Amino acid sequence: MEEKRDRRKAVFWSFAGITIVIMVIIWGVPAMGGLADIINNSKNGGVPDKTDLIAPVSPVITLAYDATNSAVQTISGLAEPNSTVYLVKNGESAGQIKVGADGSFELVGITLSEGNNIFSGVAIDDAGNKSSPAKDVNMTYSSKGPELTLDSPVENQHVSGSPAKILISGSTKPQTKIMVNDRVIIVNYQGKFSTMYQINDGENLLIITATDVSGNQTKKEIKVTAN
């Protein structure tokens, strides 16, 4: 029995040697690499030889924007092809995804927490090698409109003059965009704003809109009159 097994092995390796020569003649030296993997796997009973000790590079997480008013997001990025990315949000596991052959990945349905959401993660390849953490990226989620305080004008205020102008002033969050009807009003680094706004004779409806960086809005409407 042992003698028959030895003969079968000898026939296999003779055939493998002939095949290598043929492949080199037809396809060149690169073909030997694939055949070598097949031979090694057959020697090991079909189990891959895990000799890869090189950790993947850190994944790169990309965000569509820095702030949003949508609680559910898709988080994408780049990592070593065919590795697995483990996403972390605010220090806790947020999911995992197999990276495509092109090195891209997308995790859909990631729920954000109110306020800052700091994302990081690692990539682990099939050999179990783990990358260094990805660089932190932050997305701010807010579902509430910004504060908007108006000091001037007041409801039904009357002004005169030609042309008639009225003071519009107040406060909001820094980096918030203020508009009066179709005109943008500058907000300073403290969230304060103040400007003279020209109105028409008779009754005027002023719509003051504050829009924060997440896209949330707060509106106030005031009627003023010029005569």
C-alpha positions as CSV (number, residue, x, y, z in Angstrom):
1,M,0.0,0.0,0.0
2,E,2.8,2.4,0.9
3,E,4.6,1.6,-2.3
4,K,1.5,2.4,-4.3
5,R,1.1,5.8,-2.5
6,D,4.7,6.6,-3.3
7,R,4.2,5.8,-6.9
8,R,1.2,8.1,-7.1
9,K,3.1,11.0,-5.5
10,A,6.0,10.4,-7.9
11,V,3.6,10.5,-10.9
12,F,1.9,13.7,-9.5
13,W,5.2,15.6,-9.0
14,S,6.5,14.4,-12.4
15,F,3.3,15.8,-14.0
16,A,3.7,19.0,-12.0
17,G,7.2,19.5,-13.2
18,I,6.3,19.0,-16.9
19,T,3.4,21.4,-16.5
20,I,5.7,24.1,-15.1
21,V,8.0,23.8,-18.0
22,I,5.0,24.0,-20.5
23,M,3.6,27.0,-18.7
24,V,6.9,28.9,-18.6
25,I,7.3,28.3,-22.4
26,I,3.7,29.4,-23.2
27,W,3.0,32.2,-20.6
28,G,6.3,33.0,-19.1
29,V,7.7,33.0,-15.5
30,P,4.6,34.8,-13.9
31,A,2.5,31.8,-14.5
32,M,4.7,29.8,-12.1
33,G,3.4,31.9,-9.1
34,G,-0.2,30.7,-9.5
35,L,0.9,27.1,-10.0
36,A,3.1,27.2,-7.0
37,D,0.2,28.3,-4.8
38,I,-1.8,25.3,-6.1
39,I,1.0,22.9,-5.4
40,N,1.6,24.3,-1.9
41,N,-2.1,24.1,-1.1
42,S,-2.2,20.5,-2.2
43,K,0.7,19.7,0.1
44,N,-1.1,21.3,3.0
45,G,-4.4,19.5,2.4
46,G,-6.0,22.5,0.7
47,V,-5.3,24.9,3.6
48,P,-3.6,28.2,2.5
49,D,-0.2,28.9,3.8
50,K,-0.6,32.0,5.9
51,T,2.8,33.5,5.8
52,D,1.5,37.1,5.3
53,L,2.8,39.1,8.3
54,I,2.4,42.6,6.8
55,A,-0.4,44.7,8.3
56,P,-2.7,46.6,6.0
57,V,-2.3,50.3,5.7
58,S,-4.7,52.4,7.8
59,P,-8.1,52.8,6.1
60,V,-9.2,56.3,5.0
61,I,-12.7,57.3,6.0
62,T,-14.4,59.9,3.8
63,L,-17.5,61.9,4.7
64,A,-19.9,63.6,2.3
65,Y,-20.0,66.6,4.6
66,D,-19.0,67.8,8.0
67,A,-22.5,68.5,9.4
68,T,-26.0,67.2,8.6
69,N,-29.6,67.2,9.8
70,S,-30.1,63.6,8.6
71,A,-29.7,61.0,11.3
72,V,-28.8,58.0,9.0
73,Q,-25.7,58.2,6.8
74,T,-23.5,56.1,4.5
75,I,-19.9,56.1,5.6
76,S,-17.4,55.3,2.8
77,G,-13.7,55.1,2.3
78,L,-10.6,53.3,1.0
79,A,-8.7,50.4,2.5
80,E,-6.6,47.4,1.5
81,P,-8.5,45.4,-1.2
82,N,-10.3,42.3,0.2
83,S,-9.6,43.2,3.9
84,T,-12.4,43.8,6.4
85,V,-12.9,47.3,7.8
86,Y,-14.3,47.6,11.4
87,L,-15.9,51.0,11.9
88,V,-15.9,52.8,15.2
89,K,-18.2,55.7,16.1
90,N,-17.4,57.7,19.3
91,G,-15.3,54.8,20.6
92,E,-17.9,52.1,20.0
93,S,-18.4,49.5,17.2
94,A,-20.5,50.8,14.4
95,G,-20.3,47.9,11.9
96,Q,-18.0,46.1,9.6
97,I,-17.7,45.6,5.8
98,K,-15.6,43.6,3.4
99,V,-13.5,45.9,1.2
100,G,-14.0,45.5,-2.6
101,A,-11.3,44.4,-5.0
102,D,-10.9,48.1,-6.0
103,G,-10.1,49.1,-2.4
104,S,-13.4,50.9,-1.7
105,F,-16.0,50.3,0.9
106,E,-19.4,51.7,2.0
107,L,-21.3,51.1,5.3
108,V,-24.9,52.1,4.8
109,G,-27.5,52.8,7.5
110,I,-25.1,54.3,10.1
111,T,-27.1,56.1,12.8
112,L,-25.7,59.3,14.1
113,S,-25.8,60.6,17.6
114,E,-26.9,64.2,18.3
115,G,-23.9,66.4,18.3
116,N,-20.4,65.3,17.3
117,N,-19.9,61.8,15.7
118,I,-16.2,60.9,15.6
119,F,-15.4,58.0,13.2
120,S,-12.3,55.8,13.1
121,G,-11.6,52.2,12.3
122,V,-9.1,49.5,11.4
123,A,-8.6,47.1,8.5
124,I,-7.9,43.4,9.1
125,D,-6.7,41.2,6.2
126,D,-7.4,37.5,5.7
127,A,-4.2,36.5,7.5
128,G,-5.4,38.3,10.6
129,N,-3.0,41.3,10.3
130,K,-4.5,44.5,11.8
131,S,-3.8,48.0,10.6
132,S,-3.2,51.1,12.7
133,P,-6.4,53.1,13.4
134,A,-7.8,55.4,10.7
135,K,-7.4,59.1,11.1
136,D,-10.4,60.5,13.1
137,V,-13.1,62.3,11.0
138,N,-16.0,64.1,12.5
139,M,-19.6,64.6,11.4
140,T,-21.9,66.9,13.4
141,Y,-25.6,65.9,13.6
142,S,-28.3,68.3,14.7
143,S,-32.0,68.0,14.4
144,K,-32.9,71.3,16.1
145,G,-33.1,74.7,14.5
146,P,-30.6,77.4,15.7
147,E,-31.5,79.9,18.3
148,L,-32.6,83.2,16.8
149,T,-33.0,86.3,19.0
150,L,-34.2,89.6,17.4
151,D,-33.5,92.8,19.3
152,S,-34.9,94.9,16.4
153,P,-37.4,95.4,14.9
154,V,-40.5,94.7,16.9
155,E,-43.9,93.7,15.6
156,N,-45.8,96.6,13.9
157,Q,-42.9,99.0,14.2
158,H,-43.3,102.2,12.2
159,V,-40.5,104.1,10.6
160,S,-40.3,107.1,8.3
161,G,-37.8,108.6,5.9
162,S,-37.1,108.6,2.2
163,P,-36.0,106.0,1.6
164,A,-37.3,104.3,4.8
165,K,-34.8,102.1,6.6
166,I,-35.2,99.9,9.7
167,L,-32.5,98.4,12.0
168,I,-32.4,94.6,12.0
169,S,-30.2,93.2,14.8
170,G,-30.0,90.2,17.0
171,S,-28.0,87.1,17.8
172,T,-27.7,83.4,16.8
173,K,-25.0,80.7,16.8
174,P,-21.7,81.5,15.2
175,Q,-21.4,80.3,11.6
176,T,-25.1,80.5,11.2
177,K,-26.4,82.1,8.0
178,I,-29.0,84.9,8.4
179,M,-31.3,86.1,5.6
180,V,-33.9,88.9,5.7
181,N,-36.2,88.1,2.8
182,D,-33.7,87.6,0.0
183,R,-30.8,89.5,1.5
184,V,-27.9,87.9,3.4
185,I,-26.9,89.5,6.7
186,I,-23.4,89.1,8.0
187,V,-23.0,87.3,11.4
188,N,-19.8,87.9,13.4
189,Y,-17.7,85.3,15.2
190,Q,-19.9,85.8,18.4
191,G,-23.1,85.2,16.5
192,K,-24.2,88.9,16.5
193,F,-25.7,90.6,13.5
194,S,-26.8,94.2,12.8
195,T,-27.7,96.0,9.6
196,M,-30.0,98.8,8.2
197,Y,-32.6,97.4,5.9
198,Q,-34.6,99.4,3.4
199,I,-38.3,98.9,3.3
200,N,-41.1,100.1,1.0
201,D,-43.9,102.5,1.8
202,G,-46.8,100.9,3.6
203,E,-46.8,97.5,5.3
204,N,-43.8,95.2,4.9
205,L,-43.4,91.6,5.9
206,L,-39.9,90.7,7.0
207,I,-39.0,87.0,7.1
208,I,-35.8,86.5,9.0
209,T,-34.3,83.0,8.5
210,A,-31.4,81.5,10.4
211,T,-29.8,78.4,8.8
212,D,-27.1,76.5,10.7
213,V,-24.2,74.4,9.3
214,S,-26.4,71.2,9.5
215,G,-29.1,72.7,7.4
216,N,-31.6,73.3,10.2
217,Q,-33.7,76.5,10.0
218,T,-35.4,78.8,12.4
219,K,-37.7,81.5,10.9
220,K,-39.4,84.6,12.4
221,E,-41.9,86.9,10.6
222,I,-42.4,90.5,11.6
223,K,-44.6,93.2,10.0
224,V,-43.3,96.8,9.9
225,T,-44.7,99.9,8.3
226,A,-43.1,102.9,6.6
227,N,-45.0,106.2,6.2
